[in-house]
């Protein structure tokens, strides 16, 4: 850590010198322009950039399949607007993996394609993205997935189960958007200013988005199990529906608390959501007892369904915990 003494020049202007090593590393010299971003009692400074687009390249010679797909998604989340994928020769399988990555990302399209190079570009204007809207959309999709997954199970509706599984991709795409926005606020004070949100709040939204993504994964898991199971006994379906309704209530209360502006109301609602989980644990234990009387194979699959519903409630409890932290007084 370096310290500098503030001086007064011209009788009214406060000045402070920049560390030479930092200026050299960031190409700041006499005549360079820097930008200031005030955040409460903190003042952030960054060199002014002539280019708004961040470009990156990646040698994909040794990457294929899922590894290549994940590598592209990682570069997207890391904040690259233009991604150049290069190799001596890009194979058909590699192109297929790249297309899978593009389909899993919002706003990304192929800009250029040759035998040795594929260039991707993010066409979205980051200043127009809203992390709050993305999280809200994730909430709606993940909760509708969970409800429809249970409905598909109790009504033996294979078409609805397949629809739930397909919607999981929508939640994943939105989660990548949220992650990209959040990492941008960590990297650049300009990104945080454009969002109009403190970086702590962006962290809260990102953390909650991760919980919603997990809820969607469990909804998809229940849908897969619904395709394996046949008719479920009425007594068990009633119990599953009750546990789902209670879990959905926890998630709803937690998300409402997260977005609530009044810290007192937010704290009360978040605590209410967390306390409800104890009752759900009781109901899941009773439901598992019912499963003991079923065929062992069916009981095992239904036990996984109960576990997914219980875990979804726990993820709602995690969101409630985040809401409590967001509503807590700032030091």
C-alpha positions in Angstrom: 0.0 0.0 0.0 1.3 3.5 -0.9 0.2 6.7 0.7 0.2 10.2 -0.8 -0.3 13.6 0.8 -3.0 15.8 -0.6 -1.8 19.3 -1.7 -3.6 22.5 -2.6 -2.7 24.2 -5.9 -4.0 27.5 -7.1 -5.6 28.2 -3.8 -8.6 26.0 -4.4 -7.6 22.8 -6.2 -6.7 19.6 -4.4 -4.1 17.5 -6.1 -2.4 14.1 -5.4 0.3 12.3 -7.3 -0.1 8.8 -8.9 2.2 6.0 -8.1 4.7 5.8 -10.9 4.6 2.0 -11.1 0.9 1.9 -11.4 0.9 4.7 -14.1 3.6 2.8 -16.1 1.7 -0.5 -15.9 -1.5 1.1 -17.1 0.1 3.3 -19.9 -0.7 6.5 -18.0 1.7 9.4 -18.8 1.6 13.2 -19.2 -1.5 14.2 -21.1 -3.4 10.9 -20.4 -7.0 11.1 -19.3 -8.3 9.3 -16.3 -11.8 8.8 -15.0 -13.0 9.1 -11.4 -15.9 7.2 -9.9 -17.0 8.3 -6.4 -18.6 5.6 -4.2 -19.6 7.0 -0.8 -16.3 7.7 0.9 -14.2 6.0 -1.8 -12.9 7.5 -5.0 -12.0 5.0 -7.8 -9.7 6.0 -10.6 -9.2 4.2 -13.9 -7.5 5.1 -17.2 -9.8 6.3 -19.9 -10.2 3.7 -22.6 -10.5 4.6 -26.3 -12.2 1.3 -27.0 -15.4 0.1 -25.4 -15.0 -3.5 -26.8 -12.8 -6.0 -25.0 -11.2 -8.5 -27.4 -9.6 -11.9 -26.5 -8.2 -14.9 -28.3 -7.9 -18.5 -27.4 -5.8 -21.3 -28.9 -8.3 -24.2 -29.2 -6.0 -26.7 -30.8 -6.1 -29.0 -27.8 -9.7 -28.4 -26.9 -12.9 -30.2 -28.1 -16.3 -31.2 -27.0 -17.5 -30.1 -23.5 -14.0 -28.6 -22.7 -14.2 -26.3 -25.7 -17.8 -25.3 -25.0 -17.0 -24.4 -21.4 -13.9 -22.5 -22.5 -16.0 -20.3 -24.7 -18.6 -19.7 -22.0 -15.8 -18.8 -19.5 -14.5 -16.2 -21.9 -18.0 -14.8 -22.3 -18.5 -14.6 -18.5 -15.1 -13.1 -18.1 -16.2 -10.1 -20.1 -14.8 -10.5 -23.6 -17.0 -8.8 -26.3 -15.1 -10.3 -29.2 -13.7 -13.9 -28.8 -11.3 -15.2 -31.5 -10.9 -19.0 -31.4 -7.8 -20.1 -33.3 -6.1 -23.4 -34.4 -4.1 -24.7 -37.3 -7.3 -26.3 -38.4 -10.6 -26.1 -36.6 -12.4 -29.5 -37.0 -16.0 -30.3 -37.6 -16.4 -31.5 -34.0 -14.8 -28.3 -32.7 -17.2 -26.2 -34.8 -20.1 -28.2 -33.4 -18.9 -27.5 -29.8 -18.6 -23.8 -30.6 -22.1 -23.7 -32.0 -23.3 -25.4 -28.8 -21.6 -22.7 -26.7 -23.1 -19.9 -28.9 -26.6 -21.3 -28.5 -26.1 -21.4 -24.7 -25.3 -17.7 -24.5 -27.4 -14.6 -24.8 -26.5 -12.1 -27.6 -23.5 -14.0 -29.0 -23.2 -14.7 -32.7 -20.5 -15.8 -35.1 -18.8 -12.8 -36.7 -16.2 -14.6 -38.8 -15.4 -18.2 -39.7 -12.5 -19.7 -41.6 -10.6 -23.0 -41.5 -8.2 -21.7 -38.9 -10.3 -19.1 -37.0 -13.8 -18.6 -35.6 -14.6 -15.1 -34.2 -17.6 -14.6 -31.9 -19.1 -11.3 -30.9 -21.4 -10.2 -28.1 -24.0 -8.0 -29.8 -25.7 -6.8 -26.6 -24.9 -3.4 -25.2 -23.8 -4.0 -21.6 -25.1 -0.6 -20.5 -28.6 -1.7 -21.4 -28.5 -5.0 -19.5 -30.2 -5.2 -16.1 -29.0 -7.7 -13.6 -32.2 -7.2 -11.6 -34.4 -8.1 -14.6 -32.3 -11.1 -15.4 -32.6 -12.4 -11.9 -36.3 -11.8 -11.9 -36.7 -13.7 -15.1 -34.7 -16.6 -13.6 -37.0 -16.6 -10.6 -40.1 -16.9 -12.8 -38.7 -19.6 -15.0 -37.2 -21.7 -12.2 -40.3 -21.6 -10.1 -42.6 -22.5 -13.0 -40.2 -25.3 -13.8 -40.5 -26.7 -10.3 -44.3 -26.4 -10.3 -44.6 -28.1 -13.7 -42.1 -30.8 -12.8 -44.3 -31.9 -9.9 -47.4 -31.6 -12.0 -45.8 -33.8 -14.7 -44.9 -36.3 -12.0 -48.3 -36.6 -10.3 -50.3 -36.5 -13.6 -47.9 -38.7 -15.5 -47.5 -36.1 -18.2 -44.4 -36.9 -20.2 -44.8 -33.9 -22.6 -44.8 -31.5 -19.7 -41.8 -33.2 -18.2 -39.8 -32.8 -21.5 -40.8 -29.1 -21.6 -39.5 -28.6 -18.1 -36.2 -30.1 -19.1 -35.9 -27.8 -22.2 -36.5 -24.7 -20.1 -33.4 -25.5 -18.0 -31.3 -24.1 -20.8 -33.1 -20.7 -20.5 -32.2 -20.4 -16.9 -28.5 -21.3 -17.7 -28.4 -18.6 -20.3 -29.7 -16.0 -17.9 -27.2 -17.2 -15.2 -24.3 -16.6 -17.6 -25.7 -13.1 -18.3 -25.8 -12.4 -14.5 -22.3 -13.7 -14.0 -21.0 -11.6 -16.9 -22.6 -8.4 -15.5 -21.4 -9.2 -12.0 -17.8 -9.8 -13.0 -17.8 -6.6 -15.1 -18.7 -4.6 -12.0 -15.7 -6.1 -10.2 -13.4 -5.3 -13.0 -14.6 -1.9 -14.0 -16.1 0.9 -11.9 -17.7 2.2 -15.1 -19.8 -0.9 -15.4 -21.1 -0.5 -11.8 -22.0 3.1 -12.5 -23.9 2.2 -15.7 -25.9 -0.4 -13.7 -26.7 2.2 -11.0 -26.3 -0.4 -8.3 -23.6 -0.8 -5.6 -21.3 -3.7 -6.2 -22.4 -5.3 -2.9 -26.0 -5.5 -4.3 -24.7 -7.0 -7.5 -23.0 -9.6 -5.5 -26.2 -10.4 -3.6 -28.1 -10.7 -7.0 -25.4 -13.0 -8.4 -25.4 -15.2 -5.3 -29.1 -15.5 -5.4 -29.0 -16.3 -9.2 -26.8 -19.2 -8.4 -29.4 -20.6 -6.0 -32.2 -20.1 -8.6 -30.0 -22.0 -11.2 -29.7 -24.9 -8.8 -33.5 -24.9 -8.2 -34.0 -25.1 -11.9 -31.5 -28.0 -12.1 -33.5 -29.9 -9.4 -36.8 -29.2 -11.3 -35.2 -30.7 -14.4 -34.0 -33.7 -12.3 -37.6 -34.2 -11.1 -38.8 -34.0 -14.7 -36.3 -36.7 -15.7 -37.5 -38.9 -12.9 -41.1 -38.3 -13.9 -40.3 -39.8 -17.3 -39.1 -43.0 -15.5 -42.0 -43.3 -13.1 -45.5 -44.4 -13.9 -48.5 -43.6 -11.8 -47.8 -42.4 -8.3 -50.2 -43.4 -5.4 -52.6 -40.6 -4.4 -51.3 -40.5 -0.8 -47.8 -39.8 -2.1 -48.9 -37.3 -4.7 -50.7 -35.3 -2.1 -47.5 -35.2 0.1 -45.3 -34.2 -2.9 -47.7 -31.4 -3.8 -47.7 -30.1 -0.2 -43.9 -30.2 0.1 -43.7 -28.4 -3.3 -46.1 -25.7 -2.2 -44.2 -25.1 1.0 -40.9 -25.0 -0.8 -42.2 -22.6 -3.4 -43.5 -20.4 -0.6 -40.0 -20.2 0.9 -38.5 -19.3 -2.4 -41.2 -16.6 -3.0 -40.7 -15.0 0.4 -37.0 -15.0 0.0 -37.0 -13.4 -3.4 -39.5 -10.8 -2.3 -37.3 -10.0 0.7 -34.2 -9.7 -1.6 -35.9 -7.1 -3.8 -37.6 -5.3 -1.0 -36.4 -1.7 -0.4 -37.6 -1.5 3.2 -34.9 -3.2 5.3 -37.2 -3.9 8.3 -39.8 -5.6 6.1 -37.1 -7.4 4.2 -35.6 -8.7 7.4 -38.9 -9.9 8.8 -39.9 -11.7 5.5 -36.4 -13.3 5.1 -36.6 -14.6 8.7 -40.1 -16.0 8.1 -38.8 -17.8 5.0 -35.9 -19.3 6.9 -38.1 -20.5 9.8 -40.5 -22.2 7.4 -37.8 -24.7 6.4 -38.0 -26.5 9.7 -41.6 -27.4 9.0 -40.7 -28.6 5.5 -38.1 -30.9 7.0 -40.8 -32.5 9.2 -43.1 -33.0 6.2 -40.3 -34.6 4.1 -39.6 -37.1 6.9 -43.3 -38.1 7.0 -43.3 -38.4 3.2 -40.3 -40.7 3.3 -42.1 -42.9 5.7 -44.9 -43.3 3.2 -42.4 -44.4 0.6 -41.4 -47.4 2.7 -44.6 -49.3 1.7 -44.0 -48.9 -2.1 -42.1 -51.0 -4.5 -38.3 -50.5 -3.8 -37.5 -49.2 -7.2 -40.3 -46.7 -7.2 -39.6 -45.7 -3.6 -35.9 -45.0 -4.5 -36.9 -42.7 -7.4 -39.6 -40.9 -5.4 -37.1 -40.5 -2.6 -34.9 -38.5 -5.1 -37.9 -36.3 -5.9 -38.4 -35.6 -2.2 -34.7 -34.8 -1.8 -34.9 -32.3 -4.8 -37.9 -30.5 -3.3 -36.2 -30.3 0.1 -33.0 -29.0 -1.4 -35.0 -26.4 -3.4 -36.4 -25.1 -0.1 -32.8 -25.0 1.3 -31.7 -22.9 -1.7 -34.6 -20.6 -1.0 -33.3 -20.3 2.6 -29.9 -19.4 1.2 -31.5 -16.5 -0.8 -33.3 -15.4 2.4 -29.9 -15.3 4.1 -28.6 -13.1 1.3 -31.6 -10.9 1.7 -30.8 -10.5 5.4 -27.2 -9.5 4.6 -28.5 -7.0 2.0 -30.9 -5.4 4.5 -28.3 -5.3 7.3 -26.9 -1.8 8.2 -23.7 -0.8 6.4 -20.6 0.0 8.5 
